[in-house]
Amino acid sequence: MNAMKMKLAVPLFVALAYAPSQGLAVPFLSSDLASFAVLGDSAVTNVPPSTIVGNVGVSPGSSITGFNSSPGLAVSDLQVTGGLVHATTAVAGQAQSDLTIARTNLGLLGSGTILVNPDLTGLTIFPGVYTVLAGVSNLTGAV
């Protein structure tokens, strides 16, 4: 009976040992920040018509061109679905603070794996940090 228990325990241990690491998938974005499709610091400029899914905002600046906006209020716009336009709202301010924290945390991770092939199409990329040289990447299909 002990031999049978041992045979079952080894595959279970191996399966647990090589399962995907949940620690690599820890999100850097707060819910406020993740809700923004477009977030500017001083201004956001749009040349209508656009289709944006998620919030559009600016903070601490208040200049939003090409969308309905009202400083201090979150307002709707026909070009924005699943979100509102935020000009200097508390939500946009919190998202901007969260963005600063996320950028700092990402910077602390270093450059990670440097992808030398500029064509990213068809690659399987696992959780981690990747660097693609600026102005070199090419994405014409699914990653």
TIVO-2410 file (N, C-alpha, C; in nm, 3 decimals):
# residues 143
REC num residu      c1      c2      c3 atome chaine
REC   1      M   0.082  -0.119   0.000     N      A
REC   1      M   0.000   0.000   0.000    CA      A
REC   1      M   0.086   0.126   0.000     C      A
REC   2      N   0.198   0.126   0.072     N      A
REC   2      N   0.286   0.243   0.074    CA      A
REC   2      N   0.345   0.271  -0.062     C      A
REC   3      A   0.376   0.166  -0.140     N      A
REC   3      A   0.431   0.185  -0.274    CA      A
REC   3      A   0.329   0.253  -0.363     C      A
REC   4      M   0.201   0.219  -0.347     N      A
REC   4      M   0.096   0.281  -0.427    CA      A
REC   4      M   0.082   0.429  -0.393     C      A
REC   5      K   0.089   0.465  -0.264     N      A
REC   5      K   0.083   0.605  -0.223    CA      A
REC   5      K   0.201   0.682  -0.280     C      A
REC   6      M   0.319   0.622  -0.282     N      A
REC   6      M   0.438   0.688  -0.334    CA      A
REC   6      M   0.424   0.714  -0.483     C      A
REC   7      K   0.368   0.619  -0.559     N      A
REC   7      K   0.350   0.636  -0.703    CA      A
REC   7      K   0.256   0.753  -0.733     C      A
REC   8      L   0.155   0.772  -0.650     N      A
REC   8      L   0.062   0.882  -0.671    CA      A
REC   8      L   0.120   1.015  -0.625     C      A
REC   9      A   0.201   1.014  -0.523     N      A
REC   9      A   0.257   1.137  -0.468    CA      A
REC   9      A   0.360   1.200  -0.561     C      A
REC  10      V   0.440   1.123  -0.630     N      A
REC  10      V   0.545   1.178  -0.716    CA      A
REC  10      V   0.486   1.258  -0.832     C      A
REC  11      P   0.388   1.205  -0.910     N      A
REC  11      P   0.332   1.287  -1.018    CA      A
REC  11      P   0.262   1.412  -0.965     C      A
REC  12      L   0.196   1.402  -0.851     N      A
REC  12      L   0.130   1.518  -0.794    CA      A
REC  12      L   0.232   1.624  -0.755     C      A
REC  13      F   0.343   1.585  -0.695     N      A
REC  13      F   0.449   1.678  -0.659    CA      A
REC  13      F   0.507   1.745  -0.783     C      A
REC  14      V   0.532   1.666  -0.886     N      A
REC  14      V   0.589   1.721  -1.010    CA      A
REC  14      V   0.491   1.820  -1.072     C      A
REC  15      A   0.362   1.786  -1.074     N      A
REC  15      A   0.262   1.877  -1.131    CA      A
REC  15      A   0.255   2.007  -1.053     C      A
REC  16      L   0.263   2.001  -0.922     N      A
REC  16      L   0.259   2.122  -0.840    CA      A
REC  16      L   0.387   2.203  -0.854     C      A
REC  17      A   0.499   2.135  -0.864     N      A
REC  17      A   0.628   2.205  -0.873    CA      A
REC  17      A   0.644   2.280  -1.005     C      A
REC  18      Y   0.583   2.231  -1.112     N      A
REC  18      Y   0.600   2.294  -1.242    CA      A
REC  18      Y   0.476   2.368  -1.291     C      A
REC  19      A   0.382   2.395  -1.204     N      A
REC  19      A   0.264   2.472  -1.241    CA      A
REC  19      A   0.305   2.618  -1.261     C      A
REC  20      P   0.227   2.695  -1.338     N      A
REC  20      P   0.261   2.837  -1.357    CA      A
REC  20      P   0.270   2.910  -1.224     C      A
REC  21      S   0.365   2.999  -1.215     N      A
REC  21      S   0.384   3.076  -1.092    CA      A
REC  21      S   0.287   3.192  -1.089     C      A
REC  22      Q   0.202   3.195  -0.990     N      A
REC  22      Q   0.108   3.305  -0.976    CA      A
REC  22      Q   0.180   3.434  -0.935     C      A
REC  23      G   0.296   3.422  -0.875     N      A
REC  23      G   0.371   3.540  -0.832    CA      A
REC  23      G   0.416   3.627  -0.947     C      A
REC  24      L   0.432   3.570  -1.066     N      A
REC  24      L   0.473   3.648  -1.182    CA      A
REC  24      L   0.358   3.727  -1.242     C      A
REC  25      A   0.237   3.694  -1.206     N      A
REC  25      A   0.121   3.759  -1.266    CA      A
REC  25      A   0.061   3.867  -1.177     C      A
REC  26      V   0.135   3.917  -1.082     N      A
REC  26      V   0.084   4.021  -0.993    CA      A
REC  26      V   0.065   4.150  -1.073     C      A
REC  27      P  -0.056   4.206  -1.074     N      A
REC  27      P  -0.080   4.326  -1.155    CA      A
REC  27      P  -0.012   4.449  -1.097     C      A
REC  28      F   0.033   4.537  -1.186     N      A
REC  28      F   0.093   4.664  -1.146    CA      A
REC  28      F  -0.009   4.776  -1.148     C      A
REC  29      L  -0.123   4.752  -1.210     N      A
REC  29      L  -0.220   4.858  -1.228    CA      A
REC  29      L  -0.331   4.850  -1.126     C      A
REC  30      S  -0.359   4.962  -1.062     N      A
REC  30      S  -0.473   4.969  -0.972    CA      A
REC  30      S  -0.600   4.969  -1.056     C      A
REC  31      S  -0.713   4.949  -0.993     N      A
REC  31      S  -0.840   4.948  -1.068    CA      A
REC  31      S  -0.868   5.086  -1.129     C      A
REC  32      D  -0.832   5.194  -1.058     N      A
REC  32      D  -0.851   5.328  -1.117    CA      A
REC  32      D  -0.768   5.344  -1.243     C      A
REC  33      L  -0.640   5.310  -1.234     N      A
REC  33      L  -0.552   5.326  -1.350    CA      A
REC  33      L  -0.592   5.233  -1.464     C      A
REC  34      A  -0.627   5.109  -1.433     N      A
REC  34      A  -0.663   5.012  -1.536    CA      A
REC  34      A  -0.790   5.053  -1.611     C      A
REC  35      S  -0.873   5.139  -1.552     N      A
REC  35      S  -0.997   5.180  -1.618    CA      A
REC  35      S  -0.973   5.283  -1.729     C      A
REC  36      F  -0.852   5.339  -1.737     N      A
REC  36      F  -0.824   5.442  -1.837    CA      A
REC  36      F  -0.762   5.384  -1.963     C      A
REC  37      A  -0.824   5.416  -2.077     N      A
REC  37      A  -0.766   5.382  -2.206    CA      A
REC  37      A  -0.669   5.492  -2.249     C      A
REC  38      V  -0.699   5.614  -2.209     N      A
REC  38      V  -0.615   5.731  -2.239    CA      A
REC  38      V  -0.604   5.812  -2.110     C      A
REC  39      L  -0.479   5.841  -2.069     N      A
REC  39      L  -0.456   5.923  -1.949    CA      A
REC  39      L  -0.339   6.015  -1.976     C      A
REC  40      G  -0.366   6.145  -1.974     N      A
REC  40      G  -0.261   6.244  -1.996    CA      A
REC  40      G  -0.227   6.317  -1.868     C      A
REC  41      D  -0.110   6.377  -1.867     N      A
REC  41      D  -0.064   6.454  -1.752    CA      A
REC  41      D  -0.109   6.600  -1.762     C      A
REC  42      S  -0.082   6.662  -1.876     N      A
REC  42      S  -0.117   6.803  -1.891    CA      A
REC  42      S  -0.228   6.826  -1.993     C      A
REC  43      A  -0.238   6.741  -2.095     N      A
REC  43      A  -0.340   6.762  -2.198    CA      A
REC  43      A  -0.366   6.631  -2.272     C      A
REC  44      V  -0.487   6.619  -2.326     N      A
REC  44      V  -0.525   6.509  -2.415    CA      A
REC  44      V  -0.587   6.574  -2.537     C      A
REC  45      T  -0.539   6.536  -2.656     N      A
REC  45      T  -0.592   6.591  -2.780    CA      A
REC  45      T  -0.641   6.477  -2.867     C      A
REC  46      N  -0.762   6.490  -2.917     N      A
REC  46      N  -0.825   6.391  -3.002    CA      A
REC  46      N  -0.871   6.459  -3.130     C      A
REC  47      V  -0.851   6.392  -3.243     N      A
REC  47      V  -0.904   6.440  -3.370    CA      A
REC  47      V  -1.020   6.347  -3.404     C      A
REC  48      P  -1.145   6.393  -3.377     N      A
REC  48      P  -1.261   6.307  -3.399    CA      A
REC  48      P  -1.275   6.267  -3.545     C      A
REC  49      P  -1.342   6.157  -3.571     N      A
REC  49      P  -1.404   6.070  -3.472    CA      A
REC  49      P  -1.305   5.963  -3.424     C      A
REC  50      S  -1.320   5.923  -3.299     N      A
REC  50      S  -1.241   5.816  -3.240    CA      A
REC  50      S  -1.334   5.717  -3.173     C      A
REC  51      T  -1.283   5.598  -3.148     N      A
REC  51      T  -1.357   5.499  -3.072    CA      A
REC  51      T  -1.266   5.456  -2.958     C      A
REC  52      I  -1.301   5.495  -2.838     N      A
REC  52      I  -1.221   5.465  -2.719    CA      A
REC  52      I  -1.307   5.378  -2.627     C      A
REC  53      V  -1.249   5.269  -2.577     N      A
REC  53      V  -1.319   5.183  -2.482    CA      A
REC  53      V  -1.248   5.196  -2.348     C      A
REC  54      G  -1.313   5.262  -2.254     N      A
REC  54      G  -1.255   5.289  -2.123    CA      A
REC  54      G  -1.255   5.438  -2.097     C      A
REC  55      N  -1.207   5.476  -1.981     N      A
REC  55      N  -1.203   5.617  -1.945    CA      A
REC  55      N  -1.098   5.694  -2.023     C      A
REC  56      V  -1.124   5.823  -2.043     N      A
REC  56      V  -1.029   5.917  -2.100    CA      A
REC  56      V  -1.011   6.025  -1.994     C      A
REC  57      G  -0.886   6.062  -1.965     N      A
REC  57      G  -0.869   6.162  -1.862    CA      A
REC  57      G  -0.738   6.236  -1.867     C      A
REC  58      V  -0.733   6.342  -1.788     N      A
REC  58      V  -0.613   6.422  -1.773    CA      A
REC  58      V  -0.608   6.473  -1.630     C      A
REC  59      S  -0.488   6.470  -1.573     N      A
REC  59      S  -0.465   6.523  -1.439    CA      A
REC  59      S  -0.314   6.528  -1.416     C      A
REC  60      P  -0.259   6.631  -1.361     N      A
REC  60      P  -0.323   6.746  -1.299    CA      A
REC  60      P  -0.371   6.852  -1.397     C      A
REC  61      G  -0.332   6.842  -1.525     N      A
REC  61      G  -0.381   6.938  -1.624    CA      A
REC  61      G  -0.529   6.922  -1.645     C      A
REC  62      S  -0.589   7.010  -1.724     N      A
REC  62      S  -0.733   7.002  -1.747    CA      A
REC  62      S  -0.770   7.017  -1.893     C      A
REC  63      S  -0.672   7.023  -1.983     N      A
REC  63      S  -0.699   7.047  -2.124    CA      A
REC  63      S  -0.734   6.917  -2.196     C      A
REC  64      I  -0.858   6.906  -2.240     N      A
REC  64      I  -0.903   6.794  -2.322    CA      A
REC  64      I  -0.968   6.852  -2.445     C      A
REC  65      T  -0.912   6.820  -2.562     N      A
REC  65      T  -0.961   6.870  -2.689    CA      A
REC  65      T  -1.016   6.754  -2.770     C      A
REC  66      G  -1.132   6.774  -2.833     N      A
REC  66      G  -1.189   6.671  -2.919    CA      A
REC  66      G  -1.285   6.577  -2.849     C      A
REC  67      F  -1.308   6.597  -2.719     N      A
REC  67      F  -1.407   6.522  -2.641    CA      A
REC  67      F  -1.491   6.621  -2.563     C      A
REC  68      N  -1.614   6.581  -2.526     N      A
REC  68      N  -1.691   6.659  -2.429    CA      A
REC  68      N  -1.613   6.656  -2.299     C      A
REC  69      S  -1.597   6.768  -2.234     N      A
REC  69      S  -1.528   6.769  -2.104    CA      A
REC  69      S  -1.573   6.887  -2.022     C      A
REC  70      S  -1.561   6.870  -1.892     N      A
REC  70      S  -1.593   6.976  -1.798    CA      A
REC  70      S  -1.501   6.958  -1.678     C      A
REC  71      P  -1.408   7.053  -1.655     N      A
REC  71      P  -1.311   7.036  -1.545    CA      A
REC  71      P  -1.378   7.000  -1.412     C      A
REC  72      G  -1.325   6.896  -1.349     N      A
REC  72      G  -1.375   6.852  -1.220    CA      A
REC  72      G  -1.490   6.752  -1.227     C      A
REC  73      L  -1.540   6.727  -1.348     N      A
REC  73      L  -1.653   6.635  -1.364    CA      A
REC  73      L  -1.618   6.523  -1.461     C      A
REC  74      A  -1.681   6.409  -1.441     N      A
REC  74      A  -1.670   6.298  -1.536    CA      A
REC  74      A  -1.794   6.305  -1.624     C      A
REC  75      V  -1.774   6.321  -1.755     N      A
REC  75      V  -1.887   6.339  -1.847    CA      A
REC  75      V  -1.881   6.235  -1.958     C      A
REC  76      S  -1.995   6.211  -2.020     N      A
REC  76      S  -2.001   6.114  -2.129    CA      A
REC  76      S  -1.968   6.180  -2.262     C      A
REC  77      D  -1.928   6.096  -2.355     N      A
REC  77      D  -1.896   6.140  -2.491    CA      A
REC  77      D  -1.929   6.022  -2.582     C      A
REC  78      L  -1.989   6.049  -2.698     N      A
REC  78      L  -2.027   5.942  -2.790    CA      A
REC  78      L  -1.908   5.861  -2.842     C      A
REC  79      Q  -1.788   5.918  -2.837     N      A
REC  79      Q  -1.669   5.848  -2.884    CA      A
REC  79      Q  -1.612   5.752  -2.779     C      A
REC  80      V  -1.664   5.760  -2.656     N      A
REC  80      V  -1.612   5.682  -2.544    CA      A
REC  80      V  -1.718   5.584  -2.497     C      A
REC  81      T  -1.687   5.455  -2.503     N      A
REC  81      T  -1.777   5.353  -2.449    CA      A
REC  81      T  -1.710   5.285  -2.331     C      A
REC  82      G  -1.789   5.245  -2.235     N      A
REC  82      G  -1.733   5.177  -2.117    CA      A
REC  82      G  -1.653   5.269  -2.028     C      A
REC  83      G  -1.674   5.399  -2.039     N      A
REC  83      G  -1.603   5.494  -1.955    CA      A
REC  83      G  -1.654   5.634  -1.975     C      A
REC  84      L  -1.588   5.727  -1.908     N      A
REC  84      L  -1.625   5.868  -1.913    CA      A
REC  84      L  -1.502   5.952  -1.942     C      A
REC  85      V  -1.523   6.080  -1.968     N      A
REC  85      V  -1.414   6.174  -1.990    CA      A
REC  85      V  -1.392   6.249  -1.858     C      A
REC  86      H  -1.270   6.239  -1.804     N      A
REC  86      H  -1.234   6.297  -1.674    CA      A
REC  86      H  -1.132   6.409  -1.694     C      A
REC  87      A  -1.172   6.532  -1.665     N      A
REC  87      A  -1.078   6.644  -1.668    CA      A
REC  87      A  -1.056   6.688  -1.524     C      A
REC  88      T  -0.939   6.655  -1.471     N      A
REC  88      T  -0.900   6.692  -1.335    CA      A
REC  88      T  -1.000   6.641  -1.229     C      A
REC  89      T  -1.046   6.518  -1.245     N      A
REC  89      T  -1.133   6.458  -1.143    CA      A
REC  89      T  -1.046   6.384  -1.042     C      A
REC  90      A  -1.106   6.349  -0.928     N      A
REC  90      A  -1.034   6.273  -0.826    CA      A
REC  90      A  -0.989   6.138  -0.880     C      A
REC  91      V  -1.072   6.076  -0.964     N      A
REC  91      V  -1.037   5.945  -1.021    CA      A
REC  91      V  -0.916   5.958  -1.114     C      A
REC  92      A  -0.914   6.061  -1.198     N      A
REC  92      A  -0.799   6.082  -1.287    CA      A
REC  92      A  -0.673   6.114  -1.205     C      A
REC  93      G  -0.688   6.191  -1.098     N      A
REC  93      G  -0.574   6.223  -1.012    CA      A
REC  93      G  -0.518   6.099  -0.945     C      A
REC  94      Q  -0.606   6.011  -0.897     N      A
REC  94      Q  -0.561   5.887  -0.834    CA      A
REC  94      Q  -0.495   5.795  -0.937     C      A
REC  95      A  -0.552   5.790  -1.057     N      A
REC  95      A  -0.493   5.708  -1.163    CA      A
REC  95      A  -0.353   5.759  -1.199     C      A
REC  96      Q  -0.337   5.890  -1.202     N      A
REC  96      Q  -0.206   5.948  -1.233    CA      A
REC  96      Q  -0.104   5.913  -1.124     C      A
REC  97      S  -0.146   5.918  -0.996     N      A
REC  97      S  -0.058   5.877  -0.886    CA      A
REC  97      S  -0.022   5.729  -0.896     C      A
REC  98      D  -0.122   5.646  -0.929     N      A
REC  98      D  -0.099   5.503  -0.944    CA      A
REC  98      D  -0.005   5.474  -1.061     C      A
REC  99      L  -0.015   5.555  -1.167     N      A
REC  99      L   0.074   5.538  -1.281    CA      A
REC  99      L   0.219   5.565  -1.243     C      A
REC 100      T   0.242   5.666  -1.162     N      A
REC 100      T   0.377   5.697  -1.115    CA      A
REC 100      T   0.433   5.579  -1.035     C      A
REC 101      I   0.352   5.521  -0.948     N      A
REC 101      I   0.395   5.405  -0.868    CA      A
REC 101      I   0.424   5.286  -0.959     C      A
REC 102      A   0.336   5.260  -1.056     N      A
REC 102      A   0.354   5.146  -1.147    CA      A
REC 102      A   0.482   5.163  -1.229     C      A
REC 103      R   0.508   5.283  -1.278     N      A
REC 103      R   0.631   5.306  -1.357    CA      A
REC 103      R   0.755   5.286  -1.272     C      A
REC 104      T   0.750   5.331  -1.147     N      A
REC 104      T   0.863   5.310  -1.057    CA      A
REC 104      T   0.886   5.161  -1.033     C      A
REC 105      N   0.779   5.088  -1.005     N      A
REC 105      N   0.790   4.944  -0.980    CA      A
REC 105      N   0.841   4.869  -1.103     C      A
REC 106      L   0.794   4.905  -1.220     N      A
REC 106      L   0.843   4.841  -1.343    CA      A
REC 106      L   0.991   4.872  -1.364     C      A
REC 107      G   1.031   4.995  -1.336     N      A
REC 107      G   1.171   5.033  -1.351    CA      A
REC 107      G   1.263   4.954  -1.260     C      A
REC 108      L   1.214   4.917  -1.142     N      A
REC 108      L   1.295   4.840  -1.048    CA      A
REC 108      L   1.318   4.697  -1.095     C      A
REC 109      L   1.238   4.649  -1.189     N      A
REC 109      L   1.254   4.512  -1.238    CA      A
REC 109      L   1.369   4.497  -1.337     C      A
REC 110      G   1.423   4.607  -1.386     N      A
REC 110      G   1.534   4.600  -1.480    CA      A
REC 110      G   1.486   4.574  -1.622     C      A
REC 111      S   1.580   4.548  -1.712     N      A
REC 111      S   1.546   4.531  -1.853    CA      A
REC 111      S   1.494   4.392  -1.886     C      A
REC 112      G   1.518   4.294  -1.798     N      A
REC 112      G   1.466   4.159  -1.823    CA      A
REC 112      G   1.525   4.097  -1.947     C      A
REC 113      T   1.443   4.031  -2.025     N      A
REC 113      T   1.485   3.966  -2.148    CA      A
REC 113      T   1.481   4.067  -2.261     C      A
REC 114      I   1.591   4.081  -2.332     N      A
REC 114      I   1.595   4.172  -2.446    CA      A
REC 114      I   1.559   4.093  -2.571     C      A
REC 115      L   1.451   4.135  -2.638     N      A
REC 115      L   1.407   4.069  -2.760    CA      A
REC 115      L   1.479   4.133  -2.877     C      A
REC 116      V   1.568   4.058  -2.942     N      A
REC 116      V   1.649   4.115  -3.049    CA      A
REC 116      V   1.578   4.111  -3.184     C      A
REC 117      N   1.485   4.018  -3.202     N      A
REC 117      N   1.410   4.013  -3.327    CA      A
REC 117      N   1.302   4.120  -3.323     C      A
REC 118      P   1.303   4.216  -3.416     N      A
REC 118      P   1.206   4.324  -3.411    CA      A
REC 118      P   1.063   4.280  -3.441     C      A
REC 119      D   1.044   4.164  -3.505     N      A
REC 119      D   0.910   4.118  -3.538    CA      A
REC 119      D   0.857   4.033  -3.424     C      A
REC 120      L   0.761   4.085  -3.351     N      A
REC 120      L   0.706   4.017  -3.235    CA      A
REC 120      L   0.590   3.923  -3.271     C      A
REC 121      T   0.545   3.929  -3.395     N      A
REC 121      T   0.430   3.849  -3.438    CA      A
REC 121      T   0.457   3.700  -3.420     C      A
REC 122      G   0.362   3.632  -3.356     N      A
REC 122      G   0.371   3.487  -3.339    CA      A
REC 122      G   0.451   3.441  -3.218     C      A
REC 123      L   0.513   3.534  -3.145     N      A
REC 123      L   0.591   3.493  -3.028    CA      A
REC 123      L   0.498   3.450  -2.914     C      A
REC 124      T   0.544   3.357  -2.836     N      A
REC 124      T   0.477   3.321  -2.712    CA      A
REC 124      T   0.558   3.385  -2.600     C      A
REC 125      I   0.498   3.479  -2.531     N      A
REC 125      I   0.568   3.553  -2.426    CA      A
REC 125      I   0.505   3.518  -2.293     C      A
REC 126      F   0.586   3.469  -2.203     N      A
REC 126      F   0.540   3.429  -2.070    CA      A
REC 126      F   0.553   3.548  -1.975     C      A
REC 127      P   0.486   3.543  -1.860     N      A
REC 127      P   0.496   3.655  -1.765    CA      A
REC 127      P   0.641   3.688  -1.734     C      A
REC 128      G   0.672   3.815  -1.731     N      A
REC 128      G   0.807   3.860  -1.703    CA      A
REC 128      G   0.829   3.998  -1.759     C      A
REC 129      V   0.954   4.039  -1.763     N      A
REC 129      V   0.991   4.171  -1.813    CA      A
REC 129      V   1.066   4.152  -1.944     C      A
REC 130      Y   1.024   4.226  -2.046     N      A
REC 130      Y   1.086   4.218  -2.178    CA      A
REC 130      Y   1.121   4.360  -2.224     C      A
REC 131      T   1.230   4.371  -2.298     N      A
REC 131      T   1.270   4.499  -2.355    CA      A
REC 131      T   1.282   4.483  -2.505     C      A
REC 132      V   1.220   4.574  -2.577     N      A
REC 132      V   1.234   4.581  -2.722    CA      A
REC 132      V   1.292   4.719  -2.749     C      A
REC 133      L   1.399   4.724  -2.827     N      A
REC 133      L   1.464   4.852  -2.853    CA      A
REC 133      L   1.365   4.950  -2.914     C      A
REC 134      A   1.366   5.073  -2.868     N      A
REC 134      A   1.273   5.176  -2.913    CA      A
REC 134      A   1.282   5.195  -3.063     C      A
REC 135      G   1.167   5.205  -3.128     N      A
REC 135      G   1.162   5.230  -3.270    CA      A
REC 135      G   1.195   5.109  -3.355     C      A
REC 136      V   1.211   4.992  -3.293     N      A
REC 136      V   1.253   4.874  -3.369    CA      A
REC 136      V   1.142   4.771  -3.379     C      A
REC 137      S   1.050   4.767  -3.285     N      A
REC 137      S   0.952   4.658  -3.281    CA      A
REC 137      S   0.852   4.667  -3.395     C      A
REC 138      N   0.798   4.552  -3.428     N      A
REC 138      N   0.703   4.539  -3.535    CA      A
REC 138      N   0.598   4.440  -3.490     C      A
REC 139      L   0.475   4.479  -3.490     N      A
REC 139      L   0.367   4.389  -3.453    CA      A
REC 139      L   0.259   4.398  -3.559     C      A
REC 140      T   0.250   4.295  -3.642     N      A
REC 140      T   0.150   4.295  -3.748    CA      A
REC 140      T   0.046   4.185  -3.728     C      A
REC 141      G   0.058   4.110  -3.618     N      A
REC 141      G  -0.038   4.002  -3.591    CA      A
REC 141      G  -0.042   3.975  -3.442     C      A
REC 142      A  -0.093   3.859  -3.405     N      A
REC 142      A  -0.108   3.822  -3.265    CA      A
REC 142      A   0.025   3.781  -3.204     C      A
REC 143      V   0.041   3.816  -3.076     N      A
REC 143      V   0.158   3.772  -2.998    CA      A
REC 143      V   0.114   3.655  -2.915     C      A
***
